[in-house]
Amino acid sequence: MIIIHATFYLNPEKLDMFLEEIQPLIAASREENGNISYTLHKDVENENVYTMVEVWKDMQSVVSHNSSEHFTKFVAKAKDFLTAPLDVNAFEGQPLK
């Protein structure tokens, strides 16, 4: 299982636009083969920081997602919303038993 945390540091003037533009990405990503979950979380200490927490079946699913039309379309627009580079961390994990 691959777990990805992608943190967005957003321009407050473009927050509404970001939230509108990210909805199609979330919906389409959740429908992809290999997606376990795809959830956007708002930072409770900084209203302009959001983290996408993604859980994928395997690395092949991540590679497929990263080349999908909905992902590449969003990434092309993302720089317009950000005040700092996107912070992405990936982890390999398994459910605890």
Contacts in CASP RR format, 6 or more apart in sequence:
PFRMAT RR
TARGET T0000
AUTHOR 0000-0000-0000
METHOD contacts of the structure
MODEL  1
MIIIHATFYLNPEKLDMFLEEIQPLIAASREENGNISYTLHKDVENENVY
TMVEVWKDMQSVVSHNSSEHFTKFVAKAKDFLTAPLDVNAFEGQPLK
1 36 0 8 1.000
1 55 0 8 1.000
1 56 0 8 1.000
1 57 0 8 1.000
1 58 0 8 1.000
1 92 0 8 1.000
1 93 0 8 1.000
1 94 0 8 1.000
1 95 0 8 1.000
2 54 0 8 1.000
2 55 0 8 1.000
2 56 0 8 1.000
2 57 0 8 1.000
2 58 0 8 1.000
2 59 0 8 1.000
2 61 0 8 1.000
2 62 0 8 1.000
2 90 0 8 1.000
2 91 0 8 1.000
2 92 0 8 1.000
2 93 0 8 1.000
3 53 0 8 1.000
3 54 0 8 1.000
3 55 0 8 1.000
3 56 0 8 1.000
3 90 0 8 1.000
3 91 0 8 1.000
3 92 0 8 1.000
3 93 0 8 1.000
4 52 0 8 1.000
4 53 0 8 1.000
4 54 0 8 1.000
4 55 0 8 1.000
4 56 0 8 1.000
4 62 0 8 1.000
4 88 0 8 1.000
4 89 0 8 1.000
4 90 0 8 1.000
4 91 0 8 1.000
5 51 0 8 1.000
5 52 0 8 1.000
5 53 0 8 1.000
5 54 0 8 1.000
5 87 0 8 1.000
5 88 0 8 1.000
5 89 0 8 1.000
5 90 0 8 1.000
5 91 0 8 1.000
6 51 0 8 1.000
6 52 0 8 1.000
6 54 0 8 1.000
6 86 0 8 1.000
6 87 0 8 1.000
6 88 0 8 1.000
7 49 0 8 1.000
7 50 0 8 1.000
7 51 0 8 1.000
7 52 0 8 1.000
7 86 0 8 1.000
7 87 0 8 1.000
7 88 0 8 1.000
8 18 0 8 1.000
8 49 0 8 1.000
8 50 0 8 1.000
8 51 0 8 1.000
8 52 0 8 1.000
8 78 0 8 1.000
8 81 0 8 1.000
8 82 0 8 1.000
8 86 0 8 1.000
9 48 0 8 1.000
9 49 0 8 1.000
9 82 0 8 1.000
9 83 0 8 1.000
9 84 0 8 1.000
9 87 0 8 1.000
10 18 0 8 1.000
10 48 0 8 1.000
10 49 0 8 1.000
10 50 0 8 1.000
10 81 0 8 1.000
10 82 0 8 1.000
10 83 0 8 1.000
11 48 0 8 1.000
11 81 0 8 1.000
11 82 0 8 1.000
11 83 0 8 1.000
12 47 0 8 1.000
12 48 0 8 1.000
14 80 0 8 1.000
14 81 0 8 1.000
15 47 0 8 1.000
15 48 0 8 1.000
15 81 0 8 1.000
17 80 0 8 1.000
17 81 0 8 1.000
18 50 0 8 1.000
18 81 0 8 1.000
21 74 0 8 1.000
21 77 0 8 1.000
21 81 0 8 1.000
22 40 0 8 1.000
22 74 0 8 1.000
24 70 0 8 1.000
24 74 0 8 1.000
25 70 0 8 1.000
25 71 0 8 1.000
25 73 0 8 1.000
25 74 0 8 1.000
26 38 0 8 1.000
26 39 0 8 1.000
26 40 0 8 1.000
28 68 0 8 1.000
28 70 0 8 1.000
29 35 0 8 1.000
29 38 0 8 1.000
29 54 0 8 1.000
29 65 0 8 1.000
29 68 0 8 1.000
29 70 0 8 1.000
29 71 0 8 1.000
30 37 0 8 1.000
30 38 0 8 1.000
32 61 0 8 1.000
32 64 0 8 1.000
32 65 0 8 1.000
32 68 0 8 1.000
33 61 0 8 1.000
33 64 0 8 1.000
34 56 0 8 1.000
34 57 0 8 1.000
34 58 0 8 1.000
34 61 0 8 1.000
35 54 0 8 1.000
35 55 0 8 1.000
35 56 0 8 1.000
35 57 0 8 1.000
35 61 0 8 1.000
35 65 0 8 1.000
36 55 0 8 1.000
36 56 0 8 1.000
36 57 0 8 1.000
37 53 0 8 1.000
37 54 0 8 1.000
37 55 0 8 1.000
38 52 0 8 1.000
38 53 0 8 1.000
38 54 0 8 1.000
38 55 0 8 1.000
39 52 0 8 1.000
39 53 0 8 1.000
39 54 0 8 1.000
40 50 0 8 1.000
40 51 0 8 1.000
40 52 0 8 1.000
40 53 0 8 1.000
41 50 0 8 1.000
41 51 0 8 1.000
41 52 0 8 1.000
41 53 0 8 1.000
42 49 0 8 1.000
42 50 0 8 1.000
43 49 0 8 1.000
43 50 0 8 1.000
43 51 0 8 1.000
48 83 0 8 1.000
54 65 0 8 1.000
56 62 0 8 1.000
56 65 0 8 1.000
62 90 0 8 1.000
65 71 0 8 1.000
66 72 0 8 1.000
78 86 0 8 1.000
END
